Amino acid sequence: MATSSPLTDTTFSSRRHTTHYWQAGPADGPLLIFLHGWPEIGLVWRAQMEAFASEGWHCIAPDMRGYGGSTAPVTPDAYALKEIVEDMVELHDHLGGNPAIWVGHDLGSPVVGALAAHHSERSRGVVFISVPYIPEAFALSNLLPLVDRQLYPADQYPYGQWDYYRFYLTHFDRTVTDFDADIPATLAAIYRSGNPESVGKVYRSAMITRNGGWFGSAHRAPTVQPDDALWPSADFETLVGAFRITGFRPGNSWYLTDSINIAYAHEAPNGGRLRQPVLFINGDFDGLCDITYNRFGEPMRNACQDLTVTSRPSGHWLPLERKAEVTEAMRSWLKTKAL
């Protein structure tokens, strides 16, 4: 009977960057690399890493650029996707360079997709969770044509559910200040389980501009208890501690590099088409990224030669909300594709 494998952490440094990462499982096992998104750290993958490590996989989960114990540059251009992909290339070489299964959640998904497109030899298979692959780049101008205009009429919601993204671009310092005002409260407010009653209704991310920010006129998060069903309490404290050091400016800066990312996407071979087996795990009531009731999944369907799509009853935080189900969806796909 398999037993869970504990996570350990270490750092790898090159001349250009330091990556702090978590690992579990045998060092000679096949590589399974998990990339987190906003506003996460590598520990978001604990449940999946422990499960797959116990089955013989060498599981790696870095703190991405600007997060946790990894380098957090000051200039926004340092958070361009090509720089983040290069971080992962260096880490992959450090780990031996054997082709890996790459898994991304939220803004980790565009990193996984870009790496698979630009460095296909490094990837045996790709898993996108919550955010589907957009070969032309995850950028506001590429998201707007996919907005459901029945739910979000252009005259009322010109940016649809991506209004928060537009607000970052126009009120960047305000957003950072509001998030940093009370970091434990901010993170507790962000990490809430999805609500099935939200399906088909205007999502809160579409209201940011008219509300004057995520937290409105208060400019700080309301005090709520962390959702223990999502983060184990010790890991949540580690998350809070990480953001006390970095604040939200580095992580939010990932949103400021659209033009660089679009140019980088245009450099990908074969128009960014992916030939590797691809799994997408969708959240049924993810008001931001669900692909069932809108066109958000079309670019991925057109760009992936071997695509499997599966859905789970979840909001946006799938690796936390549906820990075992995400693991099982991946395990089933890996077996089916003989990976």
N, C-alpha and C positions, 0 to 999 in steps of 0.2 A: 504494500500500500504506500503510495507517494505521500511524502510529508512536505510541509512548506519549507522553503529555503529562505533564510533571513537575508535582508538587504544590508549591504555595506556600501560605504561611499568613499570616493577618492577624487583626485583631480588630475587632469592632464593639461599640460601647458605647451604651447608652441610659441614661436617668436611673435605671433600676431594675436593670440587669444588663449585664455584659460577656461577650460570647461570642467565644472564640477559635475560628477555623475554618480548615480546609484546603480548597483549591479547585484545580481543574484544568479545562482546556478553555476554549473561547471564551466570553467574557463575554456574547455575544449568542446563545449556544446555548440550547436548551430546558433548563429546570432539572431536575436530578436531585439530590435532597437525601437524604443518608445519615445516619441517626441510630444511634449506637452504644448499647450497653447496659453492663451490669456485668461485669467491671471494665475497661472499654475506654477508648480515646480515639479521636478521629476517624481516626487513621492505620490503624485496623483495616480500613478500606475501601480501602487503597491500590490493591490489584490491580483492584478493580471500577472505581474512579475513573479510573485510568490507561487502562483499556480503553474506557470509555464516553467519556472526554474525547477520545480519539483518533478517535472516531466523530462528534464535533461537539456532544456534550452539555456543558453547564456544570455540573460536578459540585462539590457542596458537602458537607463533612463537619464539622460543629461538634464541639468538645469540649462535651459536655452539662454542664448546671449541676452543679457540684461536682467536675468533672474537668478535668485538663490546665490550660490557660491561661484557663479561664472562671471566673467568680465562684463561690466556694464559701461560701455563707452558713453561719452557725453553728447557727441554730435548725432543728430537724427539719421544722417546718411549711413552711419555705421550699422543701422538695423535693416539695411536693404537685404532682400532675400538672398542675393548672390553671396553676401558676406556670411549669412547664417548657414547657407549650404556649405560654404567652404569650411566653417567650423565643424560641420558634421563629417565632411570628407577627411579632415585631419583626425578627428576622433576615430572614424572608421579605420583609417590606416593604423592608428595606434592600437586598435583592437585586433589587428591582423589582416584586415581588408577582405576577408571572405565574404562573398555575397550574402546579404542579410535580408530578413523580413523587416520592413520599416513600417511603423505604425504611427499615425499622427492624429491628434485630437485638436479641434478648434484651429488656431493659427499654426499648430504643428502640422496640420494637413498640407497647407501650401508648401511647407519646407520639404515634406516627404515627396510631394508631387514633383517639385522642381528638381530634387535630387534624383528621382527616378527618371525624369526626362533628360537631364543633362549628364547624368552618370549612370546609365542603365546597367552597366556591368556590376554595380555595387548592390543591386537589388534583385532578389529572387521573387519577391512578391510585395505588394503594397496594401496597407489597410488605412482607409480614411474613416474617421469617426466624426460625425456631426457636420463637418464642413466638407462638401464634395470638391473634387478636383476641377479647377478651371485652368485649362492649358494657357489661356491668354493672360493669366495672373489673377490672383485674388486682389482686385482693385475696385474702387467704388464705381468707376466708369463701366466696368465689366459686369457689375452686380445689378445696376439699375435696369437694364433691359429685361432682366429675369423676374422683376418684382410683379407680384400678382396685383394687377390694377383694378380688379373687382373688389378686393379687400382694401387696397390702398389707392384710391383715385388720385391721379397725378395732381389735381388742383388742391387737394387737401394734404396729401402725403407725398410730396415730390420725390423723397428719398426712400419711401416705404419703410420697411423694418431696418434699413441701413441709415436712418436718420442719425443714430448715435455716431456712426462713422463720420458723417458730414460734420457733426458737432465737434468731434476730435480735431478735424482739420481747421475749423473756424474758431474754436475756443479751446485750444490745446492746454494752455496754462490753467484755465479755469477747471478743466476736467481733472488734471493732475492734482491741483490744490484741494478740490472736493474729495477725491479718493484718499488723499494723504491726511485729511483732517482727523480721521479716526480709523486707523488701519484695521484693527480687529473688527469694528462695526462694519466697515466697507466689505471686508471679505465674508463676514457672516451674512450680509445682505445679498451679496452676489451669488453665493452658493446656496440656492434653494432648489428643492426638487420641483420638477415640472408638474403642471396642472392639466389634466385632460380636458377640463372645461374651457381651456384657453384656445382650443382648436377652432379655427375659423374666425377668431376675433383679433382686433388690432393689438399687436404686441407692444409691450412697454418701450422697446427700443425705438419705436416710431415716434415717440412723444418727447424725446429728449430736448429738442430745440424749443418747442413750445413751453416746456416745463422749466427751461433755463438750466438744464443739467440733469444728471441721473437722480439727484436728490432734491431737485427743485430749489426753492428759495432758501432752504436750510443750509445748503452747500456742505452738508456732511451727512453721512449715512445714519439712518435711525438705529437705535440700539435694539438688536434682536439676538437671540441665542443662536449659536452655530447649530447647524443641522447635523447632529451626530450620525445620522444615517448615511451621510455623504463622507465626510472626512473623519477618520479615527481621531480622537481628541488630541493625542500626542502629535500626530502629523499636522493637524490644524495649527497647533502651537508652533511647529516648525515653519509652516507656511507664513504665519503672522510674523515670526522672527525674521524670516527672509525679507519680507516687504518693509519691515521697520528699517532695514539696512538700505535697500535699494529705492524704496518708494515706488510709485507707479509710473514715473516719467520714463524709465527705460522700456518697460513693457508696452506702454502706450505709444512709444515712438515707432513701433513696428508699423503703425498705421500711416506714417508720414512719408512713405517711400514708394508710392504708387507708380510714378513715372519711371523710376529706376527699375522697379519690378516688371513693368510691362516691357521695357526694352530688353531686360534679361530673358523674359519668357520668349521673346521673338528670336532669341539666339538658339533656342533648343532645337535639336535635330528632329526631323519629321513633324514639325509643327507642334511638338510637345506630346504627340501621341504615345501612349504607354502600351507596350506589348506584354509586359509582365501580368500575371494574374493580379486582379484588383478586387478587394472587398470594400464595400461601403456599408457602414452601420448607421442607420437613420434613427433619429428620435421621433416617435409618432407625434408628440406634442412639444416639439422644439419650435417655438414661435419665431426664432431667428433663422434657422437653417433647414428645417424639414423640407424634403424634396417631393413629398407625396402630392401636395395640393398646389404646386406652382412649378415653374420652369427651372428652378435652381439646379436641378440635376442634369439638365440637357447637355451642357458642355462636357461633363464627365462621361455621359453615355456615348457621346460622339467621339470621344478621344481615347477610350479604353477598349482595347481589343478583346479582353477576357474579363468582363465585369460581373461581379455578383453583388446584388443589393439585398439587404435584409433590414428589417425594422424592429425596434423594441419599444414598449410603452414607457417612454422616458422624455424628459426635457433635454436641455442642452448638455448636461454634465453626465453623459452616458457612462464613462469609466467609473464614476462614483455612484451614480444612481442605480446602475444595473451591473454591478461588479461581476457577478458570476455569469450573467447572461452575455456580457461582452466577451468574457473568456471563452464561453462555450461557442459563440458564433465564430470566433477566430479559430478555435480548435477544429470545429466542423469543416470550415473552409480549408484550413491547412491540410486536413486529411483528404478532403475531396480533390484538392489540387496536387496531392502528393508532394507537398512542400516540407 
